[in-house]
Structures are given as structure tokens and as C-alpha cells.
Amino acid sequence: MTNQSAATAAAVPVAVVTGASRGIGRAIAVELARLGHTVVVNYVRNAAAAEESVAEIVAAGGAAIAIQADVALAEDRRRLVEQTLRHYGRLDVLVNNAGITSPGRRDLLDATEESWDLVFDTNLKGPFFLSQAAAREMVRLIRSHAISQGKIVNISSVSAYAGSTDRADYSIAKSAMRMMTELFAARLADENIRVYEIRPGVIESDMTAPVKAKYDALIADGAWPIRRWGQPADVAKAVAALVADHFPFSTGDCLNVDGGYHVRRL
């Protein structure tokens, strides 16, 4: 964290970004820091990578800390929220970015309950109950006039509607995030907390690296109108636009960041 007086630190909005040690999460964390937020860089295992995210933010003049927590675990979710409040006394933004792909990419007929539980715990149950915990604190802070509003941004995937039969658990979990977003948006609107979903397309990252050749071919064939790989910065800029309140009369919406892949064509 950069040197700040207690009064100055208390006036700066705080954003928690899960899975922020690399890829899309790191890009979101850096972009929100540029927007003027103090950032909590959440990670599960790679502490060194999380500290790299923190260092990048601090080098650019921002403030950040890394907090280890597995969003799939109730105790870790509780600790993530508690440590954020202990450090900064506020929580303005939650970005549910942490997620895993389907282990082994098994065919639908060979899918296992073990894989299902692992993917759903991380990609759906974790974000749901972390949103619940964060929202409770946001409501308390708003009612006590410690903050003016809250934002929750859920990072899902085009797999929410473009299913893969070798990633059934992943696709179903991401699809369910649509309803989760709408439910939280409806429940929290009166509390001045707005909730959004961002749906990235094919983004260049270590997660997509193993299938690079497949996606290179799809891009060349024009599978989506904007013929290039998506970049983590593309997603980060969309998050920043929502957090910066450029859509003050919107909640529960889904913003596609997929190069137009969602556009149906004949």
C-alpha cells in the first residue's frame, strides 16, 4: 500500500477483485487502481504472482494489498471480507472474477461428480456467497453513510450460451451466473447497490493457451466479427466503465466483451 493518511485512505473507494494474480483479474485490478480505487488483490495459491499485481499497481501510484482466500471455501470468503474491512474500513466494489475451467475437459457422458463439485464451488457457489457477504457489508456502510453506493460485477463467459459438451459443468455454472446477477440486482437496487455481468469471449490468457491453434483458426474463419483475440484489458475497461458509474440507470445487465460473437448471423 502506498503511504496515505488515515483520513485520505478512508475517503478512497475500495475494490476487491477475486482471482487477481494474473490474466483478466490482474488487468481489472490495475484498471480499477487507475480509476482511483484501492484494490484488494485476491489469490488462491500463487502469492508471488499476486505480489506482482500489487507491485504493478503501486508502481503506477496506486494502493493495493494481496489477500489469500479460496472463494470456494466459506471460511476463506469470510476472512477475505473481514480483512478488507480491517485494512480499509470500507468495501465499495466486488468483482467476482475467480474461476476455473473443467478439469480434464471430459465428454458429457464421462463427466464426474468430483469435477462438477469443484467447478460449481469455485465458479458459482463461491461468487454467490461472497456477493452475499459483501452486499451485507455494503448495505451497512451505505446506511451509516460511510459509502454512497456499491457495485458488484460478475465475470462470466460466452460459455453461458455457447455450450461445450466437454465442459458441461463450466458451461452450466456460467449460465447460472446470469440469474444470479439478476437476483442480486433486483434485491439490492433499493440499497443503492448495482449488479452487473460481463461476459468475455475468447481472451488471450494462460487458460486459453492450450487451445490457441483452435481459436486462431476460428478467428481466421471469422467466427466473431472483430477478428482478433480478446485481451484482458478489453474486459478490464468494461469493468471500469461500470464501476465509474457511466451507466447510472442500469442494473442486472449483461455486457458482452466478445468481439461480437453473440451476434447471430446467417
Backbone bond lengths (Angstrom), bond angles and torsions (degrees), N, CA, C in turn:
res aa  C-N    CA-C-N  psi(-1)  N-CA   C-N-CA  omega(-1)  CA-C   N-CA-C  phi
1 M - - - 1.466 - - 1.514 109.80 -
2 T 1.331 117.91 138.51 1.446 121.05 176.51 1.514 109.44 -71.71
3 N 1.352 116.66 160.22 1.447 120.56 -179.93 1.522 110.05 -69.01
4 Q 1.323 117.48 124.23 1.448 123.60 179.53 1.518 108.10 -142.70
5 S 1.323 116.60 146.76 1.455 118.94 171.13 1.514 108.23 -71.52
6 A 1.343 116.75 159.33 1.463 119.87 -179.99 1.511 111.30 -60.26
7 A 1.335 117.06 -39.38 1.467 120.44 -178.87 1.513 110.91 -66.04
8 T 1.346 116.06 -42.04 1.466 119.60 -179.74 1.520 110.25 -66.24
9 A 1.337 116.22 -44.56 1.462 119.91 -179.65 1.518 111.08 -60.65
10 A 1.342 117.03 -39.07 1.461 120.63 -178.43 1.513 112.35 -65.90
11 A 1.334 117.33 -24.25 1.460 120.99 -177.28 1.522 112.77 -88.04
12 V 1.312 117.17 -9.33 1.464 121.61 -176.43 1.530 109.59 -90.76
13 P 1.329 118.53 127.69 1.470 120.12 178.68 1.518 111.59 -63.46
14 V 1.322 115.77 148.16 1.465 122.08 -175.89 1.520 109.51 -117.36
15 A 1.332 115.46 131.58 1.461 121.97 178.86 1.519 109.99 -119.77
16 V 1.317 116.48 131.36 1.466 122.35 172.08 1.521 107.66 -100.63
17 V 1.323 116.24 124.94 1.464 121.48 178.07 1.521 107.71 -118.93
18 T 1.324 117.19 114.44 1.459 119.46 -179.91 1.522 109.98 -80.91
19 G 1.326 115.31 148.97 1.461 120.15 -178.98 1.506 112.14 60.69
20 A 1.344 116.57 44.37 1.469 120.91 -171.38 1.521 113.37 -101.54
21 S 1.319 118.12 15.27 1.460 119.53 -178.97 1.525 112.81 -81.86
22 R 1.334 117.21 -12.94 1.464 119.72 -175.95 1.524 110.22 -159.89
23 G 1.313 116.61 172.57 1.453 123.97 170.27 1.503 115.83 51.23
24 I 1.319 116.32 -133.31 1.460 121.99 -177.09 1.519 110.81 -60.65
25 G 1.318 117.15 -42.41 1.455 120.32 -178.34 1.512 112.60 -60.92
26 R 1.341 116.74 -44.25 1.466 119.62 178.19 1.527 110.53 -62.73
27 A 1.325 117.09 -43.82 1.468 119.88 179.98 1.525 111.03 -60.73
28 I 1.334 117.28 -39.69 1.466 120.93 178.28 1.521 110.34 -65.06
29 A 1.330 116.75 -44.86 1.460 120.82 -179.86 1.528 111.09 -59.37
30 V 1.311 116.46 -45.70 1.472 120.79 -179.80 1.524 110.60 -64.54
31 E 1.313 117.20 -41.87 1.467 120.81 -178.58 1.524 111.26 -66.57
32 L 1.323 118.19 -40.10 1.465 120.51 178.63 1.524 110.80 -68.42
33 A 1.322 117.17 -33.05 1.465 119.71 174.57 1.526 110.17 -64.20
34 R 1.327 116.72 -40.80 1.466 120.15 176.91 1.533 110.76 -62.11
35 L 1.313 114.86 -30.10 1.462 120.66 -179.79 1.532 111.62 -76.03
36 G 1.324 116.25 -9.41 1.455 120.11 177.13 1.508 115.12 107.02
37 H 1.333 116.84 10.86 1.460 120.40 179.49 1.520 111.34 -93.69
38 T 1.319 115.88 142.73 1.447 120.62 162.34 1.522 106.67 -75.05
39 V 1.336 116.60 137.33 1.465 119.76 -171.25 1.525 111.34 -119.75
40 V 1.319 115.13 133.39 1.454 121.87 169.76 1.520 107.08 -96.88
41 V 1.318 115.61 113.47 1.460 122.90 -179.58 1.529 108.06 -89.51
42 N 1.310 116.21 103.02 1.459 120.41 179.26 1.524 110.43 -86.35
43 Y 1.331 115.78 142.62 1.458 121.14 176.40 1.522 108.46 -147.57
44 V 1.333 115.90 165.11 1.466 120.62 179.32 1.525 110.94 -102.49
45 R 1.348 117.15 -56.09 1.465 120.34 -173.28 1.528 114.51 -123.02
46 N 1.308 118.03 -37.25 1.465 120.38 -169.71 1.525 111.15 -88.95
47 A 1.324 115.99 83.68 1.464 120.83 -178.37 1.523 111.64 -63.15
48 A 1.336 116.77 -37.60 1.465 120.15 -178.73 1.523 110.86 -62.98
49 A 1.334 116.75 -42.33 1.469 120.26 178.97 1.520 110.89 -66.02
50 A 1.344 116.73 -38.93 1.464 120.19 177.92 1.520 110.88 -62.87
51 E 1.324 116.83 -40.06 1.463 120.07 178.45 1.529 111.31 -67.77
52 E 1.323 117.07 -29.34 1.469 120.08 173.51 1.526 110.33 -64.04
53 S 1.341 117.12 -40.74 1.463 120.47 176.46 1.523 110.35 -61.90
54 V 1.331 116.10 -45.18 1.459 120.72 178.68 1.516 110.44 -60.81
55 A 1.334 117.20 -45.30 1.465 121.52 -178.83 1.525 111.48 -61.65
56 E 1.318 116.69 -39.09 1.466 120.26 179.13 1.527 110.57 -63.86
57 I 1.314 116.34 -40.41 1.463 120.68 179.09 1.523 110.65 -67.21
58 V 1.322 116.28 -47.06 1.466 120.55 -178.39 1.520 111.25 -64.81
59 A 1.336 117.42 -39.12 1.463 121.06 179.14 1.519 111.85 -61.70
60 A 1.346 115.98 -28.51 1.464 120.51 179.29 1.531 112.05 -88.20
61 G 1.345 116.59 4.68 1.464 120.36 177.42 1.510 114.63 96.41
62 G 1.326 117.67 7.31 1.453 120.77 -179.13 1.514 112.08 -96.23
63 A 1.315 116.04 -173.94 1.461 122.47 179.88 1.512 109.39 -129.10
64 A 1.332 116.05 138.39 1.457 120.29 -178.32 1.517 110.09 -161.79
65 I 1.321 115.13 155.52 1.457 122.53 169.03 1.522 107.87 -136.53
66 A 1.329 115.91 157.46 1.460 121.35 175.72 1.519 108.86 -104.16
67 I 1.329 116.78 135.05 1.460 121.91 176.67 1.524 108.54 -129.98
68 Q 1.325 115.63 123.41 1.456 120.29 178.48 1.525 109.57 -78.96
69 A 1.320 116.13 132.86 1.470 121.20 174.70 1.518 108.43 -169.32
70 D 1.304 116.10 136.54 1.460 122.56 174.39 1.522 107.32 -95.41
71 V 1.329 116.85 112.68 1.464 119.63 -175.21 1.520 112.50 -63.98
72 A 1.330 117.60 -15.20 1.459 120.75 178.24 1.525 112.09 -74.50
73 L 1.339 117.28 -13.25 1.460 121.63 -174.88 1.523 110.94 -110.08
74 A 1.324 116.25 129.54 1.461 121.42 -176.47 1.525 112.26 -59.07
75 E 1.314 117.40 -44.58 1.456 120.93 -178.52 1.526 111.17 -64.03
76 D 1.328 116.91 -38.68 1.473 120.34 178.45 1.521 111.17 -67.49
77 R 1.324 117.25 -39.21 1.470 119.38 177.72 1.527 110.38 -62.06
78 R 1.315 116.02 -44.26 1.463 120.22 178.91 1.531 110.44 -60.38
79 R 1.315 116.40 -44.42 1.460 120.67 -178.19 1.529 111.64 -65.97
80 L 1.322 117.34 -37.23 1.461 120.95 179.17 1.522 110.90 -60.71
81 V 1.329 116.91 -45.89 1.463 120.74 179.54 1.526 110.39 -68.16
82 E 1.321 116.69 -44.48 1.458 120.36 -178.00 1.529 111.83 -63.11
83 Q 1.325 117.50 -42.83 1.457 119.83 -179.29 1.522 111.36 -69.09
84 T 1.319 117.08 -34.66 1.466 119.69 175.95 1.517 110.16 -61.11
85 L 1.320 116.55 -46.80 1.464 120.53 -179.55 1.527 111.35 -68.46
86 R 1.316 117.38 -34.81 1.458 120.21 178.94 1.533 110.59 -66.07
87 H 1.321 116.88 -39.21 1.460 120.77 -179.03 1.521 112.31 -74.20
88 Y 1.336 116.57 -42.54 1.458 119.32 -167.76 1.522 115.07 -121.86
89 G 1.320 118.04 -15.21 1.452 120.27 176.97 1.512 114.93 75.97
90 R 1.320 117.01 7.59 1.466 119.62 -179.68 1.521 110.28 -158.54
91 L 1.319 115.13 163.52 1.464 122.83 177.10 1.518 106.65 -150.78
92 D 1.339 116.24 109.87 1.460 121.79 -175.11 1.524 112.92 -103.00
93 V 1.331 116.64 -31.98 1.463 121.03 -172.38 1.522 109.53 -138.83
94 L 1.336 115.45 135.02 1.458 121.29 169.72 1.519 108.13 -121.59
95 V 1.324 116.01 126.85 1.458 121.11 173.64 1.524 107.65 -113.22
96 N 1.326 116.06 111.54 1.470 122.07 178.57 1.524 108.62 -85.07
97 N 1.320 115.22 89.31 1.461 120.51 -176.93 1.526 112.74 -107.46
98 A 1.319 117.79 -27.64 1.465 120.39 -174.80 1.520 111.32 -58.38
99 G 1.302 115.59 136.42 1.457 119.99 179.17 1.515 110.89 -169.13
100 I 1.318 115.44 160.10 1.462 121.18 177.49 1.517 108.78 -129.11
101 T 1.318 115.37 155.50 1.456 119.72 175.48 1.523 109.40 -86.63
102 S 1.293 117.25 173.88 1.460 121.83 -177.97 1.532 109.67 -73.01
103 P 1.325 118.36 118.69 1.471 120.80 -178.24 1.526 111.91 -57.95
104 G 1.305 116.03 125.43 1.460 120.46 176.32 1.506 116.08 77.61
105 R 1.350 117.04 -8.94 1.465 120.86 -179.37 1.531 110.75 45.75
106 R 1.330 116.57 58.12 1.461 120.99 -178.22 1.527 111.71 -76.91
107 D 1.296 115.24 146.67 1.465 121.09 174.87 1.523 109.28 -58.71
108 L 1.320 115.69 149.17 1.460 122.51 -179.36 1.533 112.46 -48.04
109 L 1.328 117.16 -39.65 1.462 120.90 -177.28 1.529 112.76 -78.65
110 D 1.329 116.59 -9.67 1.459 120.91 178.59 1.533 112.22 -113.36
111 A 1.329 116.82 7.14 1.464 120.43 -178.04 1.520 110.82 -62.43
112 T 1.327 116.34 148.42 1.456 121.03 -176.81 1.530 111.27 -116.11
113 E 1.319 115.52 154.00 1.457 120.44 175.88 1.530 110.98 -65.30
114 E 1.308 116.63 -33.40 1.465 120.18 179.08 1.523 110.88 -60.62
115 S 1.335 116.50 -46.52 1.462 120.82 178.18 1.525 110.63 -65.25
116 W 1.332 116.31 -42.84 1.475 121.01 178.44 1.526 110.84 -55.43
117 D 1.317 116.63 -50.10 1.463 120.99 -177.40 1.526 111.11 -63.31
118 L 1.322 116.89 -41.99 1.463 120.76 -179.16 1.525 111.11 -63.28
119 V 1.332 116.63 -46.87 1.466 120.87 -178.38 1.521 111.34 -67.94
120 F 1.318 116.94 -44.58 1.465 119.43 -178.76 1.527 111.86 -68.30
121 D 1.317 117.92 -37.09 1.460 120.29 178.67 1.528 111.14 -61.94
122 T 1.323 116.53 -39.62 1.471 120.97 -177.27 1.514 112.38 -84.13
123 N 1.329 117.06 -42.26 1.467 120.86 -169.85 1.520 114.75 -92.69
124 L 1.342 117.67 -16.10 1.465 118.80 -177.96 1.527 112.73 -132.29
125 K 1.329 117.06 -56.83 1.464 118.42 -179.61 1.522 111.20 -60.80
126 G 1.327 116.78 -43.95 1.457 120.63 179.75 1.520 112.50 -58.52
127 P 1.340 118.48 -55.44 1.466 119.58 178.03 1.528 113.59 -59.41
128 F 1.342 116.95 -36.52 1.467 119.20 -179.65 1.523 110.74 -62.26
129 F 1.317 116.47 -52.65 1.461 118.76 -174.89 1.527 112.72 -77.41
130 L 1.318 117.75 -25.14 1.466 118.96 172.49 1.524 109.72 -69.97
131 S 1.330 117.17 -39.21 1.465 120.66 175.41 1.525 110.32 -61.75
132 Q 1.317 116.66 -41.81 1.459 120.89 178.09 1.532 110.71 -59.08
133 A 1.332 116.29 -48.53 1.466 120.43 -178.95 1.525 111.52 -64.48
134 A 1.332 116.21 -43.98 1.465 119.73 179.98 1.519 110.96 -66.09
135 A 1.333 116.89 -40.57 1.465 120.61 -179.04 1.524 111.49 -63.46
136 R 1.306 116.94 -40.07 1.473 119.59 177.74 1.526 110.58 -58.65
137 E 1.340 116.17 -42.96 1.464 119.41 179.35 1.527 111.29 -69.95
138 M 1.323 117.40 -39.41 1.470 120.16 177.23 1.523 110.89 -60.73
139 V 1.338 117.19 -43.88 1.462 120.86 178.39 1.524 110.01 -58.90
140 R 1.329 116.15 -46.16 1.470 120.21 179.34 1.531 111.10 -60.79
141 L 1.327 116.52 -43.99 1.465 120.79 -177.98 1.528 111.88 -68.48
142 I 1.322 116.87 -37.75 1.466 120.79 179.00 1.522 110.09 -68.07
143 R 1.326 116.85 -43.70 1.468 120.09 -179.29 1.520 112.32 -66.12
144 S 1.331 116.20 -28.05 1.472 119.80 178.04 1.527 112.02 -92.37
145 H 1.345 116.10 5.39 1.467 122.93 177.85 1.520 113.44 65.51
146 A 1.329 116.68 22.38 1.458 120.31 176.21 1.530 110.91 -78.31
147 I 1.331 116.70 -31.67 1.458 122.31 172.14 1.519 107.25 -134.43
148 S 1.337 116.50 161.89 1.468 119.38 -176.44 1.524 112.76 -95.82
149 Q 1.332 117.50 -28.30 1.454 120.78 -178.02 1.523 109.73 -160.34
150 G 1.332 116.15 169.22 1.449 120.95 177.68 1.518 110.85 -131.94
151 K 1.325 115.43 158.90 1.465 121.57 177.79 1.521 108.76 -138.09
152 I 1.321 115.52 137.44 1.457 122.32 171.43 1.520 107.34 -125.52
153 V 1.325 116.59 126.03 1.462 121.79 -179.15 1.520 108.20 -122.57
154 N 1.323 116.31 120.50 1.461 122.41 179.95 1.524 110.16 -100.46
155 I 1.310 116.06 125.31 1.466 120.56 178.25 1.531 107.77 -94.48
156 S 1.318 116.75 111.07 1.463 119.85 179.64 1.531 109.26 -105.56
157 S 1.318 118.71 -128.01 1.463 120.68 -174.84 1.520 109.66 -172.30
158 V 1.334 116.40 156.73 1.465 119.63 172.07 1.527 110.81 -62.13
159 S 1.331 116.36 -16.28 1.466 119.31 176.24 1.517 111.52 -65.76
160 A 1.325 117.63 -8.49 1.461 120.73 175.06 1.525 111.01 -66.00
161 Y 1.334 117.49 -26.10 1.470 120.15 179.66 1.525 112.83 -129.26
162 A 1.320 117.64 -17.71 1.462 121.35 177.30 1.521 107.43 -105.75
163 G 1.318 116.28 85.59 1.451 121.11 -171.93 1.515 113.85 -70.64
164 S 1.324 115.01 148.25 1.468 122.13 174.54 1.521 107.71 -117.86
165 T 1.318 117.40 122.68 1.461 119.70 -176.36 1.525 112.52 -70.34
166 D 1.341 117.05 -9.89 1.463 119.26 174.69 1.537 111.37 -101.53
167 R 1.334 116.28 10.00 1.464 120.57 176.96 1.525 109.10 -144.24
168 A 1.321 116.62 50.75 1.461 120.35 -174.84 1.517 111.84 -60.49
169 D 1.333 117.09 -44.65 1.459 119.95 -178.36 1.529 111.42 -61.74
170 Y 1.314 116.99 -42.23 1.464 121.75 179.41 1.531 110.65 -64.06
171 S 1.325 117.13 -47.74 1.464 121.18 -177.63 1.529 111.68 -63.28
172 I 1.323 116.97 -42.67 1.461 120.51 -178.39 1.525 110.62 -67.99
173 A 1.327 117.25 -41.05 1.464 120.48 178.87 1.524 110.72 -62.92
174 K 1.317 117.23 -42.86 1.463 120.25 -179.74 1.533 110.82 -68.29
175 S 1.331 116.88 -35.81 1.457 119.96 176.76 1.525 110.82 -62.93
176 A 1.313 117.19 -40.37 1.465 121.42 -179.57 1.518 112.29 -65.77
177 M 1.322 117.17 -23.78 1.461 120.20 179.43 1.532 111.53 -64.70
178 R 1.331 117.64 -24.04 1.466 120.98 175.98 1.526 110.38 -61.74
179 M 1.333 117.20 -50.56 1.457 120.78 179.09 1.524 111.09 -66.72
180 M 1.315 116.74 -38.21 1.457 120.13 176.99 1.524 110.62 -57.12
181 T 1.315 116.53 -44.49 1.465 121.23 179.72 1.524 110.68 -61.90
182 E 1.307 117.24 -45.05 1.462 120.46 -178.37 1.530 111.46 -66.25
183 L 1.321 116.73 -38.83 1.460 119.58 179.90 1.526 111.80 -65.81
184 F 1.309 116.90 -46.33 1.460 119.37 178.24 1.526 111.02 -65.15
185 A 1.331 116.46 -37.55 1.470 119.59 178.83 1.521 110.94 -61.78
186 A 1.329 116.82 -44.04 1.463 120.78 -179.36 1.523 111.32 -66.93
187 R 1.323 116.66 -41.83 1.461 120.58 -177.16 1.529 112.77 -70.08
188 L 1.323 116.93 -33.73 1.460 120.39 -170.27 1.526 115.01 -100.88
189 A 1.320 117.62 -3.52 1.466 119.76 -177.15 1.526 112.18 -58.62
190 D 1.316 117.21 -42.95 1.461 120.62 179.95 1.524 112.52 -68.01
191 E 1.317 116.69 -15.91 1.469 120.94 179.05 1.533 111.64 -93.60
192 N 1.327 116.47 5.10 1.466 122.37 -178.51 1.529 112.17 65.09
193 I 1.328 114.57 36.98 1.459 121.82 173.54 1.521 107.45 -119.94
194 R 1.317 116.56 123.51 1.460 120.38 -178.76 1.530 109.78 -108.22
195 V 1.319 114.26 145.68 1.461 121.11 -171.70 1.521 109.09 -128.49
196 Y 1.330 115.90 136.21 1.458 120.95 -176.19 1.527 110.34 -137.97
197 E 1.321 114.19 160.11 1.470 121.53 171.34 1.513 108.16 -120.23
198 I 1.317 116.28 136.20 1.464 121.71 170.56 1.513 107.15 -115.73
199 R 1.322 115.24 131.42 1.457 121.06 -173.82 1.526 109.79 -115.80
200 P 1.332 117.31 92.10 1.475 119.39 179.45 1.518 111.60 -70.09
201 G 1.327 114.13 150.98 1.456 120.45 171.69 1.511 109.76 -91.23
202 V 1.303 116.94 -138.55 1.464 121.32 -179.94 1.522 108.24 -80.62
203 I 1.322 115.22 109.87 1.455 121.75 -176.42 1.525 109.11 -110.05
204 E 1.308 116.65 134.68 1.464 121.42 -179.48 1.529 109.46 -70.32
205 S 1.320 116.15 115.88 1.462 120.79 -177.83 1.519 108.47 -161.94
206 D 1.336 116.25 177.98 1.462 118.41 178.28 1.526 111.13 -68.78
207 M 1.341 117.81 -22.26 1.462 120.49 178.32 1.524 111.74 -70.09
208 T 1.342 116.33 -35.38 1.464 120.14 -178.75 1.529 112.63 -93.79
209 A 1.330 117.46 -8.07 1.467 120.77 -177.80 1.530 113.34 -55.78
210 P 1.337 119.47 -39.87 1.471 118.79 -178.75 1.528 114.29 -64.89
211 V 1.326 117.95 -20.08 1.465 120.44 -179.58 1.537 110.75 -116.56
212 K 1.324 115.84 29.54 1.471 120.70 -177.26 1.526 112.32 -58.14
213 A 1.330 117.34 -43.68 1.466 120.48 -177.84 1.526 111.15 -60.84
214 K 1.332 116.10 -40.84 1.465 120.45 179.01 1.525 110.61 -59.82
215 Y 1.320 116.37 -47.99 1.466 119.77 -176.65 1.527 112.18 -74.31
216 D 1.321 117.42 -30.97 1.474 119.52 174.23 1.524 109.79 -58.59
217 A 1.328 115.99 -42.05 1.469 120.71 -179.75 1.524 110.87 -67.69
218 L 1.320 117.53 -40.91 1.461 120.81 178.80 1.532 110.97 -63.70
219 I 1.315 116.63 -40.39 1.470 120.23 178.34 1.517 109.80 -63.49
220 A 1.329 116.61 -45.48 1.468 120.53 179.49 1.520 111.66 -60.76
221 D 1.323 117.02 -33.40 1.469 121.69 -179.68 1.526 112.69 -83.81
222 G 1.329 117.73 -2.13 1.462 121.07 177.89 1.512 113.97 77.17
223 A 1.338 117.48 34.63 1.469 120.49 -179.70 1.521 111.73 -60.66
224 W 1.318 117.31 -28.42 1.466 121.51 170.14 1.519 108.22 -131.56
225 P 1.335 117.45 146.19 1.466 121.91 -170.11 1.523 115.46 -57.32
226 I 1.329 117.53 -39.69 1.463 119.81 178.09 1.518 107.09 -86.58
227 R 1.313 116.45 104.72 1.465 121.29 -167.54 1.529 111.94 -83.07
228 R 1.307 115.40 75.59 1.469 120.87 172.50 1.521 108.76 -161.38
229 W 1.305 114.56 166.62 1.454 120.39 171.81 1.516 109.07 -69.55
230 G 1.327 116.54 141.21 1.444 118.97 168.75 1.520 109.70 -72.96
231 Q 1.325 116.03 152.09 1.454 121.37 179.80 1.533 109.75 -115.77
232 P 1.331 117.42 151.50 1.462 118.99 176.36 1.526 112.84 -51.95
233 A 1.321 117.02 -34.51 1.472 120.42 179.32 1.523 111.88 -63.51
234 D 1.327 117.99 -29.53 1.465 120.63 178.36 1.527 110.25 -63.17
235 V 1.316 116.16 -42.00 1.465 120.96 178.83 1.523 109.93 -70.42
236 A 1.326 116.09 -41.73 1.462 120.65 -178.23 1.525 111.95 -61.02
237 K 1.312 117.15 -39.54 1.468 120.47 179.73 1.527 111.10 -66.96
238 A 1.325 116.77 -34.41 1.466 119.88 177.02 1.525 110.48 -67.05
239 V 1.331 116.78 -42.45 1.464 120.18 176.77 1.521 110.12 -60.49
240 A 1.328 116.59 -45.10 1.465 120.95 -178.71 1.523 111.42 -60.65
241 A 1.331 117.24 -38.47 1.464 120.24 179.70 1.521 111.23 -62.92
242 L 1.335 117.27 -38.93 1.460 121.22 178.37 1.528 110.99 -71.17
243 V 1.311 116.33 -44.77 1.461 120.65 -178.18 1.523 111.27 -67.28
244 A 1.330 116.72 -32.58 1.462 121.02 -179.80 1.521 112.69 -76.10
245 D 1.316 116.41 2.22 1.465 122.46 174.40 1.529 113.03 70.36
246 H 1.306 116.54 33.97 1.470 119.88 175.61 1.529 112.25 -77.90
247 F 1.344 117.06 -5.59 1.460 121.48 178.39 1.532 109.06 -128.55
248 P 1.328 117.19 66.96 1.470 120.74 -172.06 1.524 115.10 -70.39
249 F 1.336 117.73 -16.79 1.465 119.98 -178.89 1.525 110.44 -112.19
250 S 1.322 115.62 32.60 1.464 121.18 -179.08 1.518 109.88 -133.91
251 T 1.326 115.46 142.09 1.455 121.54 170.29 1.519 108.11 -157.84
252 G 1.327 116.30 152.67 1.457 120.89 -178.86 1.512 114.09 77.62
253 D 1.330 116.80 3.58 1.458 120.14 -174.79 1.526 112.12 -80.38
254 C 1.327 115.18 158.08 1.457 123.09 174.39 1.520 108.92 -114.32
255 L 1.316 116.46 124.79 1.461 122.13 178.54 1.521 108.56 -107.47
256 N 1.326 116.26 116.59 1.456 121.06 178.77 1.520 110.57 -81.69
257 V 1.325 116.55 126.97 1.462 122.04 175.41 1.528 105.41 -122.37
258 D 1.327 114.45 73.92 1.466 119.65 -167.88 1.519 113.86 -138.71
259 G 1.336 116.64 16.97 1.464 119.08 179.40 1.517 113.24 68.71
260 G 1.344 117.10 16.08 1.463 120.95 -179.41 1.512 114.09 88.81
261 Y 1.344 117.06 12.73 1.456 119.88 -178.13 1.522 112.55 -59.33
262 H 1.338 117.09 -29.21 1.463 121.08 -176.89 1.533 112.21 -74.43
263 V 1.333 117.80 -10.89 1.467 121.19 -178.72 1.521 109.16 -76.55
264 R 1.339 116.43 120.40 1.459 119.41 179.19 1.518 110.72 -78.55
265 R 1.314 115.95 136.78 1.467 120.67 -179.07 1.531 110.38 -136.79
266 L 1.309 115.24 149.74 1.457 121.03 176.57 1.515 110.24 -101.86
